Amino acid sequence: MPGTRTIRWTLLAVLALLAAACSDGGNGTPDPQPQPQAGLLRFSDCSDLSGYLKQTRDAEAGLFGSFDMAWETANEVMTPEADSGASAADDGAEREYTSTNVQEAGVDEADFVKSDGDFLYLVTGGHLLIFDAWPAGQTGELARRELEGDPFALFVEGDVAAVLSRVWDLEGLDAGFVPQSWEVVKLSLFDLSDRSAPTLLRESYLEGSYADARLVEGRLHLVLTTGVHSYGAMGMATDDVTVAQPGGEGGTSSGTSVPAALAVGMDDSFPSYLDKVYVGGGAVPRVDLLCACENVYRPAEENGSGFLTLLTLNLDNPQGELESVSLLGNSGIVYASTDSLYVAAANNDVWLWWPVAEGESKKPRSTTTLHRFVLGSEPAYAGSGQVPGWVLNQFSLSEHEGVLRVATTEPAWVTGSGPENRVFALGHEGEALKELGRLEGIGKPGESIFAVRFLGSRGFVVTFERIDPLYALDLSDPTAPKVAGELEVPGFSTYLHPLGEERLIAVGRDPENNSLKLSLFDVADLADSKELDSLLVGAGSYSDAEYDHHAFTYYSPAGVLALPVTAWGQASGPEFYGGWDVFAGLHLYDVDPQAGFSLRGTVDHAEFFRDDAKGGWYSPEAVRRSLFIGEEGAGDFLYSVSRRGLKVTELADLSSDVAKAELPAEDLWWIYPMMEIDGEPAVSE
């Protein structure tokens, strides 16, 4: 146990170890890598869990005290297509529409805009908004509900909307809910049977920070991370509240009215939640542990003292029980298939130094611990594994035919030479993720992974230092993954999107020209990939889609790509960049699988945030999302959303809007200049 070990390091000794780690003793020989123990162990009861938490917090405090400065010093040297479309029509006509661009088909991802082909649902400016979206020319607001805190994402399943918000102001919440952190994630559930009057069904205040969420087969899977702090709870509430007792059947309340932290027999460090289910116009507040003690797991090797909790709720029964499972350790990147949810927890914090403190290694080791959960009506822990290096984002993971593929980069300051890029194939073996095969040495010396996409038995990896190699991987044999082909092109890609089976659209940058770059790759033959076309949007241009795939929208019925673009220096028209103006809107591209990209036109939201008669404004508010709805005989329509406005434009004629609406928005004071023109503000609201 961590509490039985004493950490005695002086700063001088730590820096000496760091120097040795970076130089590898001059011979590049790595330390022996012990076999990782990645499996999780289950706690027997709350007393067992409470004791472990105290010991782990003590160990973590020692690591912070001894290695904080060394960590800062180390940081200085660190230099098949998911179809988001569907059909919706009640009049016999086939209606096509897009919603959120997702990684895996059948696995919806949280976002602030959703569409079902009939309605648009948005959370923006502190409100839930519902728009009647069809017919397109009659698009109009149906409902507006003010929301508590900072609403940032939602899901819509049938007639239920699940809205996620961050809440920091905890005053006024029911007594007995005593979170140790100021941040709480609020889950609000609404009945949408009448879209013009959504009815509140439930409010759940969940202690912790939002990590990620998925919706699979009507079930919401929400991942939270909650830190464990040595100073205990930040709240001081002591009033009575109905509190569920641990071990009660199904987690239901016993009706006992006692202070929350005492009722569960835990110290203040264990996360809890406040639940309000509305029946008959009212609700009785209920406080419970975020996860029952016997559903909490810990790693065999310590890698953090926080809680990572997976909560599941069937939206077909929105007032039913919240099921949960927790593990102790670092938070991480979340990936989900239709069957499993994985958390990839990197040791990229103070726990990186644990092997050094334990005398197991002369230098820190960068590792990612992977935890698998089986998705169902109740989430269940199913096994863990560990790989060297750190993952880039959710696209660095993918499950195919029961095999998890993971792409990692081990940074140069850890290896002592250059970055090490690898792809691993892991299989399920009991409660373990066992390595089946690996591919090492991906990329040229000095290159790190910038983009990954796994598609069935194929994989594509982009590395970058000065050029952009696209590596095509043959993963058909998990025990022997291999590089099938390599293509070098200028610049680099950060997002790869499949266009059918034989094409990839890449979004990235050309550093030489400081431009957003689009590429179309032919990947029909893995051994001979080709760049069919590339397009530089212009100097000073960038897009949210470079780092947020939800901003990327491809509408397959028309073969059109909608991409948010902000471009400084545009003087007159989307392809002239020479003045001191700026374009902030959407670029629409026709995508021909053989010929590539051609600009169809642009949609500008400037009218929502500036007065064109005045200049001197500082920063634009970009278009954040785009969606399409189309129907044979009625046409295809683009719905573009910025922070302050919604526009509806016919795809056949982008020159005029068929509908528009202003959206509620809180003023961002840092957007606008501290200046006046002719005695008036430089930007009019």
N, C-alpha and C positions, 0 to 999 in steps of 0.2 A: 504494500500500500504506500502511496506517496508520502503519507505523514510520518513514516518510519525512516525516511531518508533525510539527511541534513545536507543542504547546499551551501558550501563555503567557498566562494570565489571572490577574489579581489578584482577590481576593474582592470588592473594591469595584467593579471593572468588571463582574463577574458579576451582582451585585445591581442595578447600573444597567441592565444588559440585561434582567434579569427584570422590573424596573419598567416598562421600555419595552414589554416583551412583554405585560404585563397591561393596559397602557393603550392599546396600539396607536397610540401617538402622538396619541391623542385623536380620530382621525378614523375609526377602525374599518377602515382599509384593510389587508387582509392582505398579507403578503409574497407575492411571486410563488412559485407552487408548481412546482418543477422536476419534469420527468417522472421518476417513480421507476424505478430499475433493480432490479426485484425478482427477476430470474432468478438461478439458482444456477450456479456454476462448479465443475467437477469437478477434484479434485486428481489429479496424474499419478502420484505415489508418496508414500511416507512422508516423504522428505526435503523435498518441496514443502510438505506439510502441516505438518511440524515448524517450518519457517521462518515460515510464516504465523501459526502459533499464538504464537510468540514476539513477532512484531510487533504482533499484535492485543492481546496481554496488556499490552504496553508502552503502547499507545494507551489501553486501558481504565484502566490505573493513572493516566495523566495526567488522564483525565476524572474519576475519583474524587477526585483531589487538588484539582482546580480547581472542580468543580461540586457536590460533595457538600453543602456548606452551602446553596448556592442551591436544590438539589433539596428540602432540608428546608424551606426558606422557602416554596417553591412549594407544597409539600404543605399548609402551614398555610392557604393561601388556597383550597385545594380544599375547599371545603366541598360426509294420511289417517292415522288413528289407528294408532300402533304397538301391535300386539296382543301382550301379554305372556302370553296364555293359549295352551293347547294341549290335546291330548287324550292320555290314556294309560290303557289298559286291556288286559288279556290275556284277560278272561273274556267278551268280546263286548259288554259294557256300555260306553257312551261316558262317559269320565271327563274332566271339565273341571278345569283348574287354572291358577293364575297363577304366574308367577315374577317376575323383575325387570321393573319398569316402565321401558321404554326409549324412546328418542326415535324410532328408525327401526325398522320391522318388518324382521326378519331380521338385525339387528345387536345382539347381546347385549352388555351392559355389565357390568363387574366390580362385584360386591357381596359382602357377607359372608354372605348367605343365598341359596341356590338350591333349586329344586324341579323334579322331573321328573314329578310326579303320583303317584309311588310312594314316593319317599324325599325327605327334607329333608337338605340339606348346609349346615353352618354352620362358620364360623371365628370363635371367640370365646374369650376368656380364655386365649389361647395354645394352643388346641387345634383340630383338625379333628374335627367331630362328624358322625356320620351317623345319622339316625333313620328307622326304618321308619314311614312316615306313613299307610299305608292297609292295612286299614280304620282309620278315624280313631280309634275308641275303643281300638284296640290300639297306638297310637303309642308307640314306645319306642326307646331308644338302642341302636343296633347296634354302633357302633364309636367309639373315641376315640383320637386320635393327638396326642401332644404335639408342638408345633412350635417351631422356633427363632425367636427374635426376636419381632417384633410382627406376627402374621398379620392382614391387614386385608381381604382380598378373595379370591374364587375364581371359577372357571368350572367347569362340568361338561359334558363332551361325551362322550356314550355311556358307556363304562366308564373314562373318564379324568377325574381331577380335577386342575386346575391351581390351586395355591394361591400367593398373593403375600404376602410378608412383608417388613417392614423390619428390617434387621439392623445394629446399631451396634457390637456387641462382635465385633471381628474377630480377637481372639486365639484361637488354636487352629485357625484355617483353614490350609490347606496353604501351605507356603512358596512364594514365587514370585508369589503374588497380592498385589500391592502397590498397593491403591487410594489415590488422593490425597485421598479424602474418607472420613469415618467412616461415612457412610450407604451401605448396599448394599441393593439389592432382590434378594430371594431368590425364585426360582421353583422350587417343589416340585411334582413330578408323581407322581400315585398311580394305580396300577391298581386299579379298583373292580370287577373281575370278581366278587369276593366282597365284598359291601358290609360284611360283618361283620369283614373283615380286609384293609383297604386296604394295598397293597404299594408301597413306595417305588421309583419307576422312575428318578428323576433329581433332582438338586439343581444349580441354576445360580445362582451368586452374581454378580450383574450390578452393576457399579460405576455409581452414580448414584442419583438420586431418582426416585420414581414420578411420572409425569405423568398417564397414563391408559391404558386398555386396552379392546380390543374383541374379540369372537369372531364371525367371519363364515365361514359354510360350513365349520366345523370347524377353521378356522385362527385361532390366537391372535395378535393384533397388540398388542404392548406398546411403549409410548412412555416413554422414560427421558430425563432431563436430567442432564448431568454438568458441573459447573463446572470451569473451567481456572484453577488458582491459580498465582501466581508462585512460591510456595514449594515447588511440586512435590509429590512423594508424601509422605503422612503415615506410611506404613509403612516399615519398615527391613529387611524380610525379604530374605535373600540366599541361602537354601538352594536346592538344585536342585529342579526340578519339570519334568515333561514339558510343553513349551511348543510351541504351533503356530507355524509359520513363516509370515509374510505371503506371500501369493502362491501358497501351496500349493493343489493342486487341491481345490476344494470346502471349503477351510479346514481340511483334516484335519491332524493332527499329524504332524510328521516324525520324532518320537521323540527329538529332540535335547534333552539335559538341560542347560539353562543358566538363569541368572537371567532372570526374565520381562522386565523393562524393557529389558535389553540385547539379548535375543533378537529383539525386534521392531524393533530399530534406531531406537527412538523415545525421547524424553525421558519423564520420569515423569508428564507431564501427560496423556498419552493414555489414555483409559479402557480397561479390560480386563475380563475375566470369568473366573471359575473354574467349570469344568463337571465334574460327577460323574455319569456314567451307570452305573447299577447293573445288572450282568449276572452271574448266577451267584453272587449274594450279596456281590459286592465291586465296587469301582470304582477306576479309575486317575484321579487328578486331572489335569485338563488346563487350561492357561491360554492364553488367546488374546486378541487385540484384540477389543473389543466390536464393531468394524466394520473391515473391511479398508480400508486407506488409499485405494485407488482407488474405494471406494464412499462417500467422504466429499465433501460439497459445501460450498461457501461462498457467501455472498451477494455480489452485485456491489457493494452498499453495506453497509458494516459495521453490524451491529446487535447485537453481542454476541460473546463469546469462548468460550461454553460449547458443549458437544456436545448435540444433540438427536438421539436414536437411535430408530429404529423397528425392532423385532425381530419376526420372524414365525416361528411354529412350527406345523406341521400336527399337531394332536392325534390324528389317525389314526395318526401315526408319532411318538409322544412322545419317542423316543430318537434321532430324526433330527437333521439339522443345523439350528442356529439361523441363519436368514438375517437380514441387517441392512443398513440404509442410514442414514447420519448426515448431519446438516447442522450447520454452525457458526452460532451465533446464539442469540437468546433462546429460552427455552422459551415455551410458549403453551397456549392452550385447544385441545382436541382434539375434532374432530367426524368422524364416519364415516358414509358410506352403504354400501350393499352393494358398491360398486365402488371407492370412493376414501376415503382418509383425509386430512384437512386439519389442519394445525397453524396456528393464528392467533396469531402472535407480536407482541405489542404492544411498542412501544419505551418502556414506562413505567418505565424505570430510568435509570441514568446516561447511556445511549446516546441518550436524548431530547435531550441537549444537543449531540450530534455536529454537526448542521448549523450551530449557533452557533459551535462551535469551529472549523469549517472556513470560516467567513465566508460561508456560503451563505444564512444567514437571520439576522435580528435577534432572533428569538425561537424557542423550541423548537416543533417540529411533532409533534403526536400522530398516529401512524400504526400500522396493523396490517399486517404482512407475512404473506401467506397462502401456505403451501406445500402442494402437492398430491402425494400418493403414490398410485399404483395398487396396489390390493390383489390379491394372488395368492399363489402358492407362494413367490415371492420379491418382497419389496416393491421398488418402483421409483419414483424421483423422476420427476414428470411435469410440473412447472411451478410458477411462483410469480406473485404479483401483490401489489399494495399499495393500501390504501384509507386515507383520512383517518379519524381517530378510533379508539376502542378498543371491542372487543366485550365484552358483558356476561358471557355464558356460552356453553355449547355450543349452546343453542337460538337463539343469534344467527346461526347458520349452518345452511344446508340446501341440499342438491343435488337438483335436479329436472330430469329430461330433459336432463342434461348441463350445466345452468346452476347455478352456485353463487350463492346469495343470502346477503348479509351485512348485518347491522344494526349500526351503530356509533353511539357518542356521542363527540363531541369536547368535552372539559370546558371550563367557562367560563374558567378561569384561562389556558388556552391560546388560546382564541379572542379573549379580551379583552373579550367582551360577555356572551353567555349560551351555554349548551350548544347544540351543533349535532347533531341526530339525523338520520341518513340510512340508506337502504337501497340497496345496490348489487347489480347483477346482473352476474356475471362469467362469461365463456365461455372455453373452452380453445382456444388458438391456439399450436401448437407447444409450446415450453417456457415458455409465458406464460399467465397468467390475465388476460385483457383485459376491460376494462369494456365491457359492452353497453348499460347504462343505469343511471340512478340516480334516487332519489327524495329530495329534500331538504326541510328545513323541517318535519319531523314533530314535532308537539307544540307547546304554547304556550310563550311566552318563560319561561325559567327551568326548564323541565321536561327531565328526562333519561329514558332508557329504563330501565324496571324489569322488563319481561317481553317475550318474543318467542315466537311459534310460527308456523312455516311449514308449511302443509298443502297439498301439491300446488301449484296455481297461485294459491293464496290465502296471505295473510300477516296476522298479527295482532300489533300492537305496543301495549304499554301504556307510557305516559309518566306522570310524576308530579312535582308540586311541592306542590300543595294539593288537587287533585282527581285523579281517575283516568280520563283519556281512553283508550278502547279504539279504536284505529285499525284499520279493516279495509282490507286492501290487495289490489288486483287486480294480480297478477303474471303474467297470461296472456301479455303481450307483454314479454319481458325488456328490450327496448330502450326501453320507455316504462312503467315501473311507476308506479302511481298510487294515491292514497287514494280508495277507493270510498265510505267512510262513516266516521262518528265518533260515539262514544257517550260521554257524561260521566256518571260515577257517583262517589259518595264513596269515599274510601280509595284503595288501590292493590292491584294483583295482582302476584305474583312468579312464579307458575307457571300455565300454561294447558294444559289437557288436553282433547283432542277427545273428544266423546261422539257417535259417528256422524259424519255429514257436516254436520249442521246445528246442532250444539250445542257449546259450550265450557264446561267447568268451570274456574273460576278460584279459586286459593288465594292469599290475600293478607292485608292488614291494614286495619283501620279505626283510624287514629291517634287520632281524637277519643275513641273508647271504649277504646283500648288493647286491641283484641280481634282475634283470628283471624277472618277473614271468608271465607265461601264465596259464590260467585256462579255463576249459570247463565245463559249468554248464548245467545240465538237468533241465529245467524249465517247463516241460510239465504239471506237477502238482504243482501249486503255493504253495500248503500247504506242499509239500515235495520236495523242490529243492535239488539237489545233485551235488557235484563236481565230475564229471566223471574222470577228469584227471587234473594234474597240472605239470608244467615244470619250473624248475629254469635254466635260461640260463647260469649263472655262476657268481661268485663273481666279482664285478667291472663292471658288464654289465648294460647298459641302452639303451633306445630307444626313438627316437622322438615321437613315437606313444603313449608314456605314457601321453603326453600332447597335441599332435596334431593329431587328427584323420585322417587328410589327408595323414599322413605317413603310415597308415594302409591299406593294400590292400589284399582283399580276392577274389580269382578267382574261382567262383563256378563251371564252367565246369570241372575243374580238382581237385577241393577240396583242393586248395593250398593257404596257407597264406604266404605273403611276408612281412617281418618285418625288418626295419632298425635296426641294432644292432652295438653298440660300446662296446667292452669288453676289459678292461685292464687286462693284465697278461696272455693273451693266448700265449702258447708256441708253440704248434704244433697241429693244427686242432681245430675245433669249440667247442670241448668238453673238452679241456685240458687248464686249466688256472693256470699256475705256474711260467711262466717266466716274463720278463719285456717287453714283446712285447704287441701289441695291435691289435685287429681285428676291422676294420671299414668297414662294408658292409651290405649285406642282408643275413638274415637267411630265408630259405624256408622250411616250414613245411607242410607235408600232414596232413590234419585234418579229422579224421574219427569220425562221429557223435556218435559212440558208444565207440571207444577205445581211442580217443584223438589225441595227437600230436606225430608225428615222424619226425625227422629232415631229409629232403630230401637232403639238401646241402647248400652251401653258394656261394655268389658272392662277390668278393673283388674288390674295386676300388683303392687299394693302388698304383697301377702303375701311377695313374693320379696325385698323390701329393707327392710321395717320391721315392727315389732311394733305392731299397732293398739292395744295396751294402754298404749303409751307415746306421749307427744307430744314436741314440742320439736325434732324433727329438722329438718334444714336444707334439703336439696334432694332431689327425687325422681329416680329413674332411669326415664326414659320408655320406653314401648314404642317400639322402633326400626323394626320391620318387621312386615308382615302378609301372609299368603298365603291362598289359598282352594283347596280341593280338593272336588270334588263329583261325584256319580254318580247317575244316575236310579235311583230306588228306594232309594238309600242316604242321600240328603240332601246338603246343602252344609255344609262345615265350614271354620271360620276357624282359622288357625294364627297366633298372635301371639308375637312374640319381643322380649324385653327383654334387657338385659345379663346378668341372672341367671336368667331363666326362659323356658320355652316353655309355652304353653297351647293346648289344642285345644278349641274351642267349637262346638256345633252352631248354625248360623245361625238355625234356627227357634226356638231357646231359648238366649238368651245368659245366662240366669241361673245356669247351672252348666257346669262343664267336664267333658268326656268323657275328657280325659287332660291330664297336666301333667308337667313335668320341670324340675329345677333345672339350671342351666348353670354350667360353671366360669367364675369371674370373679375378676380381681385387684381387691382393694379399692382404690377411689379415695379416698384419705384426705381430699381436699378436699370430697367430697360430704357428709361428716357433721360435725355440730357438735362443737366442743371444749367439751363440757359434760356433766354428769351429772344424772340425776333420781333422787332417793332413793338416792344412792350408786352407781347403776348407769349404764352408758352410755345416752345418750338414744336410741340406735338399737341394737337387737340384731341380730346377724348370724345 
